[in-house]
Amino acid sequence: IETDLAPDLPLLTCYPGSLNQVLLNLVVNASHAIADTIEEGSTSKGTITIATSHDNTWLEIRITDTGCGIAEENRAKIFDPFFTTKEIGKGTGQGLSIAHSVIVEKHCGTIDVESKIGKGTTFILKIPLTTDM
């Protein structure tokens, strides 16, 4: 894991337990995506990068992995409850749905994804710095 954390992040009004759940889920998903690209017996490792920034309106968190990427045809469905591309027993299809609910509904923010097959994925979370929670 690599970090690129803004040193001057302002305080954020949030639901810390829910936000922690989202971040943990995204890091676990990133590690699974990387594991899917590493061949058996290989000593190479992927990278997960967590970066933060802000402007006067939003705090932004980016979680980037060097994993397998998300196929174009799946991107529109990844936040749907119970949608998963993982094998049976490895995923429930609820993690990204919960992440979407926490960021968009609870925190009045946005969650977006950028992905390239074979290159990796970035989840971009934006949470307003002022909100009426």
C-alpha positions as CSV (number, residue, x, y, z in Angstrom):
1,I,0.0,0.0,0.0
2,E,1.2,3.4,-0.9
3,T,-0.2,6.7,0.4
4,D,-0.4,10.2,-1.0
5,L,-2.2,12.0,1.8
6,A,-2.8,15.7,1.7
7,P,-1.1,17.2,4.8
8,D,-3.7,20.0,5.1
9,L,-7.0,18.0,5.1
10,P,-9.8,19.9,7.0
11,L,-11.9,18.2,9.5
12,L,-14.8,16.3,8.0
13,T,-18.3,15.9,9.5
14,C,-19.0,12.2,8.8
15,Y,-20.2,8.9,10.1
16,P,-16.7,7.5,10.8
17,G,-17.7,3.8,11.3
18,S,-19.6,3.8,8.0
19,L,-16.8,5.6,6.2
20,N,-14.2,3.1,7.6
21,Q,-16.4,0.2,6.3
22,V,-16.3,1.7,2.8
23,L,-12.6,2.3,2.8
24,L,-11.9,-1.2,4.1
25,N,-14.2,-2.8,1.5
26,L,-12.5,-0.9,-1.3
27,V,-9.0,-1.9,-0.1
28,V,-10.1,-5.6,0.2
29,N,-11.7,-5.5,-3.3
30,A,-8.4,-3.9,-4.6
31,S,-6.4,-6.7,-3.0
32,H,-8.6,-9.3,-4.6
33,A,-8.3,-7.7,-8.0
34,I,-4.5,-7.7,-7.7
35,A,-4.5,-11.3,-6.5
36,D,-6.4,-12.2,-9.7
37,T,-3.6,-10.9,-11.8
38,I,-0.7,-12.5,-10.0
39,E,0.4,-15.9,-11.4
40,E,0.9,-18.8,-9.1
41,G,4.4,-18.9,-7.7
42,S,5.1,-15.3,-8.8
43,T,7.0,-13.0,-6.4
44,S,5.6,-9.8,-8.0
45,K,3.1,-7.8,-6.0
46,G,0.6,-5.2,-7.0
47,T,0.1,-1.8,-5.5
48,I,-2.8,-0.2,-3.8
49,T,-2.5,3.6,-3.6
50,I,-4.7,5.7,-1.3
51,A,-4.6,9.4,-2.1
52,T,-6.5,12.4,-0.5
53,S,-7.0,15.9,-1.6
54,H,-9.6,18.7,-1.1
55,D,-10.8,22.0,-2.4
56,N,-13.2,24.5,-0.7
57,T,-16.1,22.2,-1.3
58,W,-15.1,18.6,-1.4
59,L,-12.8,16.1,0.3
60,E,-11.6,13.5,-2.2
61,I,-10.3,10.0,-1.5
62,R,-8.9,7.9,-4.4
63,I,-8.2,4.2,-4.0
64,T,-6.2,2.9,-7.0
65,D,-5.1,-0.7,-7.6
66,T,-2.9,-2.4,-10.2
67,G,-5.3,-5.3,-10.5
68,C,-7.3,-6.8,-13.4
69,G,-9.7,-3.9,-14.0
70,I,-13.5,-3.9,-14.4
71,A,-15.0,-4.9,-17.7
72,E,-16.9,-2.1,-19.4
73,E,-20.1,-4.2,-19.5
74,N,-20.0,-4.6,-15.7
75,R,-19.3,-1.0,-14.7
76,A,-22.9,0.1,-14.9
77,K,-23.9,-2.7,-12.5
78,I,-21.1,-2.7,-9.9
79,F,-23.1,-0.7,-7.3
80,D,-26.3,-2.9,-7.8
81,P,-27.1,-5.0,-4.7
82,F,-25.9,-8.6,-5.0
83,F,-24.0,-8.0,-8.3
84,T,-20.6,-9.7,-8.2
85,T,-18.1,-11.0,-10.6
86,K,-16.4,-13.0,-7.9
87,E,-16.6,-16.7,-7.7
88,I,-19.2,-18.3,-5.3
89,G,-18.1,-18.0,-1.7
90,K,-15.7,-15.1,-2.4
91,G,-18.1,-12.2,-2.6
92,T,-21.7,-11.3,-1.7
93,G,-22.2,-8.5,-4.1
94,Q,-23.1,-6.2,-1.3
95,G,-19.8,-4.3,-0.6
96,L,-20.0,-1.8,-3.4
97,S,-23.8,-1.4,-3.0
98,I,-23.2,-0.5,0.7
99,A,-20.3,1.8,-0.3
100,H,-22.5,3.7,-2.7
101,S,-25.3,4.0,-0.1
102,V,-22.9,5.3,2.6
103,I,-21.1,7.8,0.3
104,V,-24.1,9.1,-1.7
105,E,-27.0,8.8,0.7
106,K,-25.5,9.1,4.1
107,H,-22.7,11.6,3.2
108,C,-24.4,13.4,0.2
109,G,-21.2,12.7,-1.8
110,T,-20.3,10.9,-5.0
111,I,-18.5,7.6,-5.9
112,D,-17.1,7.1,-9.3
113,V,-14.9,4.5,-10.9
114,E,-12.2,4.6,-13.6
115,S,-10.9,1.3,-14.9
116,K,-8.9,-0.3,-17.6
117,I,-8.7,-4.1,-18.1
118,G,-5.3,-5.4,-17.2
119,K,-4.2,-2.1,-15.8
120,G,-6.3,-1.5,-12.7
121,T,-9.1,0.5,-11.1
122,T,-9.6,3.8,-9.3
123,F,-12.5,4.5,-7.0
124,I,-13.0,8.2,-6.5
125,L,-15.0,9.2,-3.4
126,K,-16.0,12.9,-2.9
127,I,-17.6,14.0,0.3
128,P,-18.8,17.6,0.8
129,L,-16.9,19.5,3.5
130,T,-20.1,21.1,4.7
131,T,-23.3,19.1,5.0
132,D,-26.5,18.9,7.0
133,M,-26.1,15.3,8.3
